[in-house]
Amino acid sequence: MSLYTGKLCLAPMVRSGELPTRLMALKYGADLVWSPEIIDKKLLKCERVVNENLGTVDFVEVGGNYKIPGVSNLVFRTLPKVESGKLIFQIGTANPELAVSAAKIVAKDVDGIDVNAGCPKPFSTHSGMGAALLSTPDLLESILKNLVSQGKIFNIPISVKIRLLDDKDPQPTVELVDRLCKTGITNLTLHCRTKDMRNRQSPVRAFLPEIIRTCHSNNVSFIINGAITNRREYEELQSQYGADIGCMIAEGAESNPTCFSLQPLTWNKVVKEFIETAESVSNYAGNTKYVILNQIPGKSPFYQRFARGKTNQELLSIANEIGESGNKIVTKVLQKIELIETKKELPKQNGKRKLEEEDEAQKEKENVILTKRKLEHKVELNAEKVHQVASPL
Ligand SMILES: Cc1cc2nc3c(=O)[nH]c(=O)nc-3n(C[C@H](O)[C@H](O)[C@H](O)COP(=O)(O)O)c2cc1C
């Protein structure tokens, strides 16, 4: 048994996985939370500051952007009284020595160090990090080995998050998994898509039994990631693959951080509580807004009003106006749960196909809304030159 065994986890998400999201995820049932990816070189410029007022531990960039001290140069913030024992820090790296030096900076404030070997975005891969590491397994292996041997000094587990190498042939991924497991890591998370697949594409789970066997034979715990959006799916996957399998949720939690509960909240309640949580840890308002715009259905008349909000207080006063009207609009997560429940009630014969068709139509609808929202978002964010709390993925 490791820290990761059988856990339901919040995925690493740049910008969307800052402290307020992690606090809500934990409150509503996540067992472990991942930090957004932070690049080794960035972390190496940080100093650790205990923030007595908030009860947080802050990592602030020395010589960083001092426009708003403690805000514009804040790289990472954790609230130990809630996150302690449950926080995995994800590092972006392509260098075994830098990885260890950076890990040492945060080691005593986090419960595990995870290496990002799955991000396919050019800014990450062009410097050899993220999914580029899947093509340089020798380098990835030496990063993990270095972290494992140094991690022992801090008594901190090391893990890695990868993608599938091939969606038709299990062998390349199984061989890589075996190799990585032999570095001494404690956990491996697999995003069940290849680096060329987009999040809207269905994950490939066909090779899971073999990959899970490979992890277990090396005494490494395993977490499934990709298109899991709620606790019921986690329970279904555990009954299929074993109770020691963990699951990790990204986009589901981005749109509703209460999805870890069997009864997630409706979006009006999510948004209000999110802003209150953000305010309680002085989260930068630009980031609060970025996250809640992902929680609000695009068709809500409140969307544009939130998009114009400037401070956490302003956002909260808009949230207070939503009232019960927000109960009628369900989020992506709740819709999926409803579908799961319908599935149980549908007659066997045509029910499954109908459900799949509805699911596809729903996905299509969501994609259109999502693209529209992201565009609206970009315009809004560019206009305001909103500061980014962490480096973009
Ligand atoms: C907004 C956002 C930011 C992300 N940032 C990271 C990251 O920092 N590190 C990482 O390994 N993956 C990152 N990912 C990928 C997710 O962790 C996850 O692997 C992917 O979204 C698939 O999971 P899902 O189907 O539950 O969304 C990010 C995804 C999203 C949507």
The ligand as an SDF file (V2000), in Angstrom:
LIG
                    3D

 31 33  0  0  0  0  0  0  0  0999 V2000
   -6.6760   23.4570  -17.6490 C   0  0  0  0  0  0  0  0  0  0  0  0
   -5.8010   22.2380  -17.6830 C   0  0  0  0  0  0  0  0  0  0  0  0
   -4.4840   22.3200  -17.2320 C   0  0  0  0  0  0  0  0  0  0  0  0
   -3.6750   21.1810  -17.2180 C   0  0  0  0  0  0  0  0  0  0  0  0
   -2.4330   21.2360  -16.6550 N   0  0  0  0  0  0  0  0  0  0  0  0
   -1.6880   20.0950  -16.5200 C   0  0  0  0  0  0  0  0  0  0  0  0
   -0.4590   20.0980  -15.7830 C   0  0  0  0  0  0  0  0  0  0  0  0
   -0.0450   21.1000  -15.2090 O   0  0  0  0  0  0  0  0  0  0  0  0
    0.2310   18.9230  -15.7220 N   0  0  0  0  0  0  0  0  0  0  0  0
   -0.2140   17.7630  -16.3080 C   0  0  0  0  0  0  0  0  0  0  0  0
    0.4510   16.7310  -16.1910 O   0  0  0  0  0  0  0  0  0  0  0  0
   -1.3820   17.7450  -16.9860 N   0  0  0  0  0  0  0  0  0  0  0  0
   -2.1350   18.8610  -17.0810 C   0  0  0  0  0  0  0  0  0  0  0  0
   -3.3390   18.8170  -17.7000 N   0  0  0  0  0  0  0  0  0  0  0  0
   -3.8350   17.5190  -18.1750 C   0  0  0  0  0  0  0  0  0  0  0  0
   -4.7090   16.8640  -17.0830 C   0  0  0  0  0  0  0  0  0  0  0  0
   -4.0050   16.6690  -15.8760 O   0  0  0  0  0  0  0  0  0  0  0  0
   -5.2760   15.5240  -17.5530 C   0  0  0  0  0  0  0  0  0  0  0  0
   -4.2220   14.6430  -17.8230 O   0  0  0  0  0  0  0  0  0  0  0  0
   -6.1330   15.6560  -18.8100 C   0  0  0  0  0  0  0  0  0  0  0  0
   -6.9500   16.8000  -18.7940 O   0  0  0  0  0  0  0  0  0  0  0  0
   -7.0160   14.4140  -18.9830 C   0  0  0  0  0  0  0  0  0  0  0  0
   -7.8710   14.2650  -17.8860 O   0  0  0  0  0  0  0  0  0  0  0  0
   -9.4600   14.5800  -18.0060 P   0  0  0  0  0  0  0  0  0  0  0  0
   -9.9510   13.7600  -19.1360 O   0  0  0  0  0  0  0  0  0  0  0  0
  -10.0260   14.2040  -16.6680 O   0  0  0  0  0  0  0  0  0  0  0  0
   -9.5900   16.0470  -18.3090 O   0  0  0  0  0  0  0  0  0  0  0  0
   -4.1750   19.9460  -17.7270 C   0  0  0  0  0  0  0  0  0  0  0  0
   -5.4790   19.8840  -18.2070 C   0  0  0  0  0  0  0  0  0  0  0  0
   -6.3000   21.0020  -18.1720 C   0  0  0  0  0  0  0  0  0  0  0  0
   -7.7100   20.8890  -18.6570 C   0  0  0  0  0  0  0  0  0  0  0  0
  1  2  1  0
  2  3  1  0
  2 30  2  0
  3  4  2  0
  4  5  1  0
  4 28  1  0
  5  6  2  0
  6  7  1  0
  6 13  1  0
  7  8  2  0
  7  9  1  0
  9 10  1  0
 10 11  2  0
 10 12  1  0
 12 13  2  0
 13 14  1  0
 14 15  1  0
 14 28  1  0
 15 16  1  0
 16 17  1  0
 16 18  1  0
 18 19  1  0
 18 20  1  0
 20 21  1  0
 20 22  1  0
 22 23  1  0
 23 24  1  0
 24 25  2  0
 24 26  1  0
 24 27  1  0
 28 29  2  0
 29 30  1  0
 30 31  1  0
M  END
$$$$
